[in-house]
Amino acid sequence: MKKVKIICAVCLCASLAATDARAIIDNPVTKAVIAVYDRQLRADPKDYMTWFRRANEYYRHDEYIHALEDVNAALANAPAGDTDLRFQAYMLRAGIYNQTGHRDQALADLNSALALDPASYAAVYQRANTQYELANYTAAKADYARLQRMNPRSTEALLGQARCAVHENNLGTAAELLQQAVDFDPNNPEIYVRRATVRRQMGDHAGAVDDLILALSLDSKDPKAVQALVDYGNTNYPAVVAGLTNAIQLAPNNALYRYLRASIAEAHYNYVAAIDDFQRIIDDRLYNYHGIQASLARCLYGLGRYDEALAQTDAALAMTTNVADYYVLRSRILRALGRRDEAIEAAARGLAVDRNSVNALVEMARNYIDKGDYDQANSLLGEASMTDVNDPRVLLVRAWLLRDRMGRPTEADRFVDQALDIEGYDGDVRSLRGFALLDRGRTDEADAWMNRMLALPDNDGRINYYATCYYTARGDSDRALSCAEAALKAGYSDLNDWMYNTDAPINTGELRDDLRFLQLLQRYTAIFGK
């Protein structure tokens, strides 16, 4: 599944890491402040207020190891009688522990803080949230109720109690609590974003989407509502599209709703629907933004409508020349049209905008591969892999080039092994781990990986498309066809991928010579707009 991450044009997210904060913080003012604290602590290592202030500075910059060291020093040196400082230090340390996932320690510090100030609303609220994250729902509910006694109009208390009620399967009570929270603050878009989160827990997907759209109707520039709606589309695309469709019916000239629906459709390979909305925005002049032309071009490219895609890309570039990915898109389209020299020039212009554009380097390399200039392609791929050492796509393309075109299998194996060494990416089909394992002859492991991927939710067909390519490379055409049908049924409408893409090592390759595959595509012509 393709993870969507959109920053809407109309309205233009920790763990402990053993790094030196002084090397990370590059803000000159902050560095100067830290330097002053350093001098003060060298002069008086028992200056607990300075330890505390520096801890706060580190915390603000997400430097949790240094913040923790400093707040510990503050507590070790603070006199027992300075209850105000000790309270604040316990709260700060609880925040550090919560940010780094050490919730039991956070709970202990919040208890210490409340022992010093039992009437602190902030401490009760943070303890309630911490208890909730620890799945101590009874204790969390008690703290949320305590919050409500402290402030009868507390929306935090109502929303917290509603979350606990969901876990107790008291959905009616949860719904009533949520409505009370909204009634207390009906003009605040944030309340609808927060209610949407709880409604999503309840399985009320339509209600959750409606809340996010309500938030946008109150503030079209609310980034939380936009991102929440986009993220929701990754797990429940139909509910999001249905909600946006209802909103568009009520406000047909609202560019934001159309842009969001189009962008989410594009990200989930529903190109025909996306094209309709993008074109409507352009034709009706609802909004003037080069990203709309670029998105339209990407959709047209995915459907194999290359001439139209090129025209839209050029329209986007006529509005701005500072987006490297637009030149990369132009290069891809020109390569599909067989105009490789122009494609290389377009990729070069992308690199002129962003010298570190991995996409531009890879696209230029693919053009040189097509031209038979393998040394130049290998050099470009080397530069791309140095720019992003954890991009398995680059490593596997380079391995394929070295083995299949340059006759250098030992070097190829090294890059495949490098791809296999990438950590923290195994649960994503984009890790290409199964393809790398297959390349190294570790077939059982490769099959097991692909089976794990297929067990994941695939609401747009992307995983099954990868599986089609995998089983084609594996030589299992029956399984490849089965996965292809699942992808098409889910709406994976990238005809360029299905029929024209020859980029190694991920493509449908020999399956295109199988009559059963061509007949399958014919049965699903509607998703390609034909």
Backbone hydrogen bonds, N-H to C=O, Kabsch-Sander energy under -0.5 kcal/mol:
donor,donor_aa,acceptor,acceptor_aa,energy
3,K,1,M,-0.6
4,V,2,K,-0.5
8,C,6,I,-0.7
19,T,17,A,-2.2
21,A,19,T,-0.7
23,A,20,D,-1.4
24,I,20,D,-1.2
25,I,21,A,-3.1
26,D,24,I,-0.6
31,K,27,N,-2.7
32,A,28,P,-1.9
33,V,29,V,-2.3
34,I,30,T,-2.8
35,A,31,K,-2.2
36,V,32,A,-1.9
37,Y,33,V,-2.3
38,D,34,I,-2.7
39,R,35,A,-2.1
40,Q,36,V,-2.3
41,L,37,Y,-2.4
42,R,38,D,-1.9
43,A,39,R,-1.8
44,D,40,Q,-2.1
47,D,44,D,-1.9
48,Y,46,K,-1.8
51,W,47,D,-2.1
52,F,48,Y,-2.4
53,R,49,M,-2.7
54,R,50,T,-2.8
55,A,51,W,-2.1
56,N,52,F,-2.2
57,E,53,R,-1.9
58,Y,54,R,-2.5
59,Y,55,A,-2.6
60,R,56,N,-2.4
61,H,57,E,-0.8
61,H,58,Y,-0.8
62,D,59,Y,-2.0
63,E,58,Y,-2.7
64,Y,62,D,-1.3
67,A,63,E,-2.1
68,L,64,Y,-2.7
69,E,65,I,-2.3
70,D,66,H,-2.3
71,V,67,A,-2.6
72,N,68,L,-2.1
73,A,69,E,-1.7
74,A,70,D,-2.4
75,L,71,V,-2.3
76,A,72,N,-2.2
77,N,73,A,-1.6
78,A,74,A,-1.8
82,D,79,P,-1.6
83,T,81,G,-2.1
86,R,82,D,-2.2
87,F,83,T,-2.6
88,Q,84,D,-2.3
89,A,85,L,-2.6
90,Y,86,R,-2.5
91,M,87,F,-2.2
92,L,88,Q,-2.5
93,R,89,A,-2.9
94,A,90,Y,-2.4
95,G,91,M,-2.1
96,I,92,L,-2.2
97,Y,93,R,-2.6
98,N,94,A,-2.7
99,Q,95,G,-2.4
100,T,96,I,-1.5
101,G,98,N,-1.2
102,H,97,Y,-2.7
103,R,101,G,-1.2
106,A,102,H,-1.8
107,L,103,R,-2.7
108,A,104,D,-1.9
109,D,105,Q,-2.0
110,L,106,A,-2.4
111,N,107,L,-2.3
112,S,108,A,-1.9
113,A,109,D,-2.5
114,L,110,L,-2.5
115,A,111,N,-1.6
116,L,112,S,-1.1
116,L,113,A,-0.6
117,D,113,A,-2.0
120,S,117,D,-1.7
121,Y,119,A,-0.7
124,V,120,S,-2.1
125,Y,121,Y,-2.7
126,Q,122,A,-2.5
127,R,123,A,-2.3
128,A,124,V,-2.6
129,N,125,Y,-2.3
130,T,126,Q,-2.2
131,Q,127,R,-2.9
132,Y,128,A,-2.2
133,E,129,N,-2.4
134,L,130,T,-1.7
135,A,132,Y,-1.8
136,N,131,Q,-2.9
137,Y,135,A,-1.3
140,A,136,N,-2.6
141,K,137,Y,-2.8
142,A,138,T,-1.9
143,D,139,A,-2.0
144,Y,140,A,-2.6
145,A,141,K,-2.3
146,R,142,A,-1.9
147,L,143,D,-2.1
148,Q,144,Y,-1.9
149,R,145,A,-1.7
150,M,146,R,-1.7
151,N,147,L,-2.2
154,S,151,N,-2.2
155,T,153,R,-0.6
158,L,154,S,-1.7
159,L,155,T,-2.9
160,G,156,E,-2.2
161,Q,157,A,-2.5
162,A,158,L,-2.2
163,R,159,L,-2.2
164,C,160,G,-2.0
165,A,161,Q,-2.4
166,V,162,A,-2.0
167,H,163,R,-1.6
168,E,164,C,-1.3
169,N,166,V,-1.6
170,N,165,A,-3.0
171,L,169,N,-1.1
174,A,170,N,-2.2
175,A,171,L,-2.5
176,E,172,G,-2.0
177,L,173,T,-2.4
178,L,174,A,-2.4
179,Q,175,A,-2.1
180,Q,176,E,-2.2
181,A,177,L,-2.1
182,V,178,L,-2.1
183,D,179,Q,-2.6
184,F,180,Q,-1.6
185,D,181,A,-0.9
185,D,182,V,-0.8
188,N,185,D,-1.6
191,I,188,N,-1.2
192,Y,188,N,-0.7
192,Y,189,P,-0.6
193,V,189,P,-1.7
194,R,190,E,-2.3
195,R,191,I,-2.2
196,A,192,Y,-2.2
197,T,193,V,-1.4
198,V,194,R,-1.5
199,R,195,R,-2.9
200,R,196,A,-2.3
201,Q,197,T,-1.5
202,M,198,V,-1.8
203,G,199,R,-0.6
203,G,200,R,-1.1
204,D,199,R,-2.4
205,H,203,G,-1.6
208,A,204,D,-2.2
209,V,205,H,-2.5
210,D,206,A,-2.5
211,D,207,G,-2.0
212,L,208,A,-1.9
213,I,209,V,-2.2
214,L,210,D,-2.4
215,A,211,D,-2.4
216,L,212,L,-1.8
217,S,213,I,-2.1
218,L,214,L,-1.4
219,D,215,A,-2.0
222,D,219,D,-1.9
226,V,222,D,-2.0
227,Q,223,P,-2.7
228,A,224,K,-2.5
229,L,225,A,-2.3
230,V,226,V,-2.4
231,D,227,Q,-3.0
232,Y,228,A,-2.2
233,G,229,L,-1.5
234,N,230,V,-0.7
234,N,231,D,-1.1
235,T,231,D,-0.6
235,T,232,Y,-1.3
236,N,232,Y,-2.9
240,V,236,N,-1.8
241,V,237,Y,-2.6
242,A,238,P,-2.6
243,G,239,A,-2.2
244,L,240,V,-2.5
245,T,241,V,-2.5
246,N,242,A,-2.2
247,A,243,G,-2.0
248,I,244,L,-2.5
249,Q,245,T,-2.1
250,L,246,N,-1.5
251,A,247,A,-1.9
254,N,251,A,-2.0
255,A,253,N,-0.9
258,R,254,N,-1.6
259,Y,255,A,-2.9
260,L,256,L,-2.8
261,R,257,Y,-2.5
262,A,258,R,-2.7
263,S,259,Y,-2.9
264,I,260,L,-2.6
265,A,261,R,-2.2
266,E,262,A,-2.8
267,A,263,S,-2.3
268,H,264,I,-1.1
269,Y,266,E,-1.9
270,N,265,A,-2.9
271,Y,269,Y,-1.3
272,V,527,I,-0.5
274,A,270,N,-1.9
275,I,271,Y,-2.9
276,D,272,V,-1.9
277,D,273,A,-1.7
278,F,274,A,-2.8
279,Q,275,I,-2.9
280,R,276,D,-1.8
281,I,277,D,-2.3
282,I,278,F,-2.1
283,D,279,Q,-3.4
284,D,280,R,-2.5
285,R,282,I,-1.0
286,L,281,I,-2.1
287,Y,281,I,-0.8
289,Y,287,Y,-0.7
292,I,289,Y,-1.7
293,Q,289,Y,-0.8
294,A,290,H,-2.1
295,S,291,G,-2.4
296,L,292,I,-2.5
297,A,293,Q,-2.4
298,R,294,A,-2.2
299,C,295,S,-2.1
300,L,296,L,-2.4
301,Y,297,A,-2.6
302,G,298,R,-2.1
303,L,299,C,-1.3
304,G,301,Y,-1.7
305,R,300,L,-2.7
306,Y,304,G,-1.4
309,A,305,R,-2.1
310,L,306,Y,-2.5
311,A,307,D,-1.9
312,Q,308,E,-2.0
313,T,309,A,-2.3
314,D,310,L,-2.6
315,A,311,A,-1.7
316,A,312,Q,-2.1
317,L,313,T,-2.5
318,A,314,D,-1.5
319,M,315,A,-0.7
319,M,316,A,-0.9
320,T,316,A,-1.4
324,A,322,N,-0.6
326,Y,323,V,-1.2
327,Y,323,V,-0.9
327,Y,324,A,-0.5
328,V,324,A,-1.9
329,L,325,D,-2.3
330,R,326,Y,-2.2
331,S,327,Y,-2.4
332,R,328,V,-2.4
333,I,329,L,-2.4
334,L,330,R,-2.6
335,R,331,S,-2.4
336,A,332,R,-2.2
337,L,333,I,-1.6
338,G,335,R,-1.4
339,R,334,L,-2.7
340,R,338,G,-1.2
343,A,339,R,-1.9
344,I,340,R,-2.5
345,E,341,D,-2.1
346,A,342,E,-2.3
347,A,343,A,-2.3
348,A,344,I,-2.3
349,R,345,E,-1.9
350,G,346,A,-1.7
351,L,347,A,-2.0
352,A,348,A,-1.7
353,V,349,R,-1.2
354,D,350,G,-2.5
357,S,354,D,-2.0
358,V,356,N,-0.9
361,L,357,S,-2.1
362,V,358,V,-2.7
363,E,359,N,-2.4
364,M,360,A,-2.4
365,A,361,L,-2.1
366,R,362,V,-2.5
367,N,363,E,-1.8
368,Y,364,M,-2.0
369,I,365,A,-2.3
370,D,366,R,-2.3
371,K,367,N,-1.6
372,G,368,Y,-0.6
372,G,369,I,-1.2
373,D,368,Y,-2.4
374,Y,372,G,-1.4
377,A,373,D,-1.8
378,N,374,Y,-2.8
379,S,375,D,-2.1
380,L,376,Q,-2.2
381,L,377,A,-2.4
382,G,378,N,-2.0
383,E,379,S,-2.0
384,A,380,L,-2.2
385,S,381,L,-2.5
386,M,382,G,-1.6
387,T,383,E,-1.8
388,D,384,A,-2.2
391,D,388,D,-1.2
395,L,391,D,-1.6
396,L,392,P,-2.6
397,V,393,R,-2.2
398,R,394,V,-2.4
399,A,395,L,-2.2
400,W,396,L,-2.4
401,L,397,V,-2.5
402,L,398,R,-2.6
403,R,399,A,-2.4
404,D,400,W,-3.0
405,R,400,W,-0.6
405,R,401,L,-1.6
406,M,401,L,-1.5
407,G,403,R,-0.5
408,R,402,L,-3.4
412,A,408,R,-1.9
413,D,409,P,-2.6
414,R,410,T,-1.4
415,F,411,E,-1.5
416,V,412,A,-2.0
417,D,413,D,-2.6
418,Q,414,R,-1.7
419,A,415,F,-1.9
420,L,416,V,-1.9
421,D,417,D,-1.1
422,I,419,A,-1.0
428,D,425,Y,-1.5
431,S,428,D,-2.2
432,L,429,V,-1.7
436,A,432,L,-2.0
437,L,433,R,-2.7
438,L,434,G,-2.4
439,D,435,F,-2.2
440,R,436,A,-1.6
441,G,438,L,-1.5
442,R,437,L,-2.6
443,T,441,G,-1.4
446,A,442,R,-2.2
447,D,443,T,-2.9
448,A,444,D,-2.2
449,W,445,E,-2.3
450,M,446,A,-2.4
451,N,447,D,-2.4
452,R,448,A,-1.9
453,M,449,W,-2.1
454,L,450,M,-2.3
455,A,451,N,-1.0
456,L,453,M,-1.5
465,Y,461,G,-1.9
466,Y,462,R,-2.3
467,A,463,I,-2.4
468,T,464,N,-2.1
469,C,465,Y,-2.1
470,Y,466,Y,-2.6
471,Y,467,A,-3.0
472,T,468,T,-1.8
473,A,469,C,-2.3
474,R,470,Y,-2.1
475,G,471,Y,-0.7
475,G,472,T,-0.9
476,D,471,Y,-2.6
477,S,475,G,-0.9
480,A,476,D,-2.2
481,L,477,S,-2.6
482,S,478,D,-2.0
483,C,479,R,-2.3
484,A,480,A,-2.4
485,E,481,L,-2.4
486,A,482,S,-1.8
487,A,483,C,-2.4
488,L,484,A,-2.6
489,K,485,E,-2.7
490,A,486,A,-1.6
491,G,488,L,-1.2
492,Y,487,A,-2.4
493,S,269,Y,-1.4
493,S,491,G,-1.3
495,L,302,G,-0.7
495,L,493,S,-1.7
496,N,302,G,-2.6
498,W,494,D,-2.1
499,M,495,L,-2.9
500,Y,495,L,-0.7
500,Y,496,N,-1.5
501,N,496,N,-3.0
507,N,505,P,-0.7
508,T,497,D,-0.6
511,L,508,T,-2.3
512,R,509,G,-1.9
513,D,510,E,-1.8
514,D,511,L,-1.8
515,L,513,D,-0.6
517,F,514,D,-0.9
518,L,514,D,-1.7
519,Q,515,L,-2.6
520,L,516,R,-1.8
521,L,517,F,-2.2
522,Q,518,L,-1.9
523,R,519,Q,-1.7
524,Y,520,L,-0.8
524,Y,521,L,-0.8
525,T,522,Q,-1.4
527,I,524,Y,-1.3
528,F,525,T,-1.4
529,G,526,A,-1.5
530,K,525,T,-2.0
